[in-house]
Amino acid sequence: MSKVEESSSKKKKKGLGWIEWLRGWYNVIYEMLFQRIMASHLENPMPLPPLSQDFTCIITGSTSGIGREIARQLAEAGAHVVMAVRNMKAAHELILKWQYDWSGKGLPLNIEVMELNLLSLDSVARFADTWNARSGPLHALINNAGIFSIGEPQKISKDGFEEHMQVNHLAPALLSVLLLPSLIRGSPSRIVNVNSIMHQVGFVDTEDMNVVNGKRKYTSLVGYSGSKLAQVMFSSVLHKRLPAEAGISVVCVSPGIVQTNVARDLPKIVQTGYRLIPYFIFSPEEGSRSALFAATDPQIPEYCEMLKSDEWPVGAFISQECHPTNPSEEAHNLETSYSVWEKTLEMIGLPSDTVEKLIEGQEVKCKYGAGDSHQD
């Protein structure tokens, strides 16, 4: 082995160092215990600026939890809301309920439903093709859907990827990139990724994104936290790759520690703990505030451009108290972030120059779905 190779192998991290790991868990526990105090200045529900019916937003995973609150509140503020969901029947039932509750308060809510299954990259590519074919603008893409299968054995999707990595990172990444033509038409527009404080204890090995080679022991926590860190890293590079003239802001948000359907997957003893400490845990309505803020606050584009002009190593990250904050120390690792970017594009079947081509209005071949995405 040459000295260069030896030096490179020594530098390659196999996981978080003890100090990083302890700092990460400190941040997770601190947020759980003090999030309500830190966010005490926020109103609930969060007041939103009036949005015109021309303001179009797509929200994934919007039939439950945080996503349901985001969809309802944006619709009530006047936006055109697209619920991108697996369970279309549940979405249509929700819309009927919301329309009934809203009757007499204003114009009927402008909500539609489109089918999207993040466990199928074909479904993601078809969704993007269908939406882009409308040749209309998209002003906000809110990648909210996610899974945390606590305590469950490792599951591999039919696409061949670990399920946390696919649902929480790969599928939203594919959706974000393929919808760039519509986001450019909606400029100034935003991509909002609902992330998690748990990325603070995450680690990504780009040579083993699926955690299958045996070097690291798989647990659901390893799968979940790694997928959330991968999302932060990919978002930081996407933020850098998008020129100012594209007018697209990329933001990750932490909703806080929230009582959502994730609790279904928790062990019985932890579910009991959730019920014993309701004061500390946010409701879905409270957990939706950071995403709503990131999707509608007029200062977000300026903040994103400031980070870009300062050549800050990470993209925009908004805390559960709706303040700009720094993601984890590992998220600042530029070498790993660019490696995550390249590996992700490879895994989702897109060429490395996809973003540049789409910005220029060229066609891009994707190995999933129908195959082409371009700007009209």
Disulfide bonds with the S-S distance in Angstrom:
none
